[in-house]
Amino acid sequence: MDDVDWKHETEVAPLPKQRKEMKKAQRAELGKLRGIQKMRWQAESAERSARLNTGLRGLWQSLSGLLRSEKAE
C-alpha cells in the first residue's frame, strides 16, 4: 500500500501546479490575442469609414441604400 501512496505523490501531486501554470499561460495568450484583435478591428473600422463618402454624395448614398451595401463589405 505504501508503494501506491508513493506513486500517487510522485505522479499525481505535481498536476495541480502544472494546471495552474498552463492556465496562466493560456490567459496571457488570450490577452495578447484580444489586443491584436482590438487593433485589427480599429484598423478595419478606420479603413471602412475612409471609404464612405461625405457631404451630399454621402447623404445620397444613405438615402438610396448604397451605403448599406458598402457597410456590408
GIFENPE-V969696 format. One record per residue. N is the residue number from 1. RES is the residue in one letter. D_LAST is the distance of its C-alpha to the last C-alpha in whole Angstrom. Layout:
n:N res:RES d_last:D_LAST
n:N res:RES d_last:D_LAST
This chain:
n:1 res:M d_last:68
n:2 res:D d_last:67
n:3 res:D d_last:66
n:4 res:V d_last:63
n:5 res:D d_last:62
n:6 res:W d_last:62
n:7 res:K d_last:60
n:8 res:H d_last:58
n:9 res:E d_last:58
n:10 res:T d_last:57
n:11 res:E d_last:54
n:12 res:V d_last:53
n:13 res:A d_last:53
n:14 res:P d_last:51
n:15 res:L d_last:48
n:16 res:P d_last:47
n:17 res:K d_last:47
n:18 res:Q d_last:45
n:19 res:R d_last:42
n:20 res:K d_last:42
n:21 res:E d_last:42
n:22 res:M d_last:39
n:23 res:K d_last:37
n:24 res:K d_last:37
n:25 res:A d_last:36
n:26 res:Q d_last:33
n:27 res:R d_last:32
n:28 res:A d_last:32
n:29 res:E d_last:30
n:30 res:L d_last:28
n:31 res:G d_last:28
n:32 res:K d_last:27
n:33 res:L d_last:24
n:34 res:R d_last:23
n:35 res:G d_last:23
n:36 res:I d_last:21
n:37 res:Q d_last:18
n:38 res:K d_last:19
n:39 res:M d_last:19
n:40 res:R d_last:16
n:41 res:W d_last:14
n:42 res:Q d_last:16
n:43 res:A d_last:15
n:44 res:E d_last:11
n:45 res:S d_last:11
n:46 res:A d_last:14
n:47 res:E d_last:11
n:48 res:R d_last:9
n:49 res:S d_last:12
n:50 res:A d_last:13
n:51 res:R d_last:11
n:52 res:L d_last:12
n:53 res:N d_last:15
n:54 res:T d_last:18
n:55 res:G d_last:21
n:56 res:L d_last:22
n:57 res:R d_last:19
n:58 res:G d_last:17
n:59 res:L d_last:19
n:60 res:W d_last:19
n:61 res:Q d_last:15
n:62 res:S d_last:15
n:63 res:L d_last:18
n:64 res:S d_last:17
n:65 res:G d_last:14
n:66 res:L d_last:11
n:67 res:L d_last:10
n:68 res:R d_last:9
n:69 res:S d_last:7
n:70 res:E d_last:5
n:71 res:K d_last:5
n:72 res:A d_last:4
n:73 res:E d_last:0
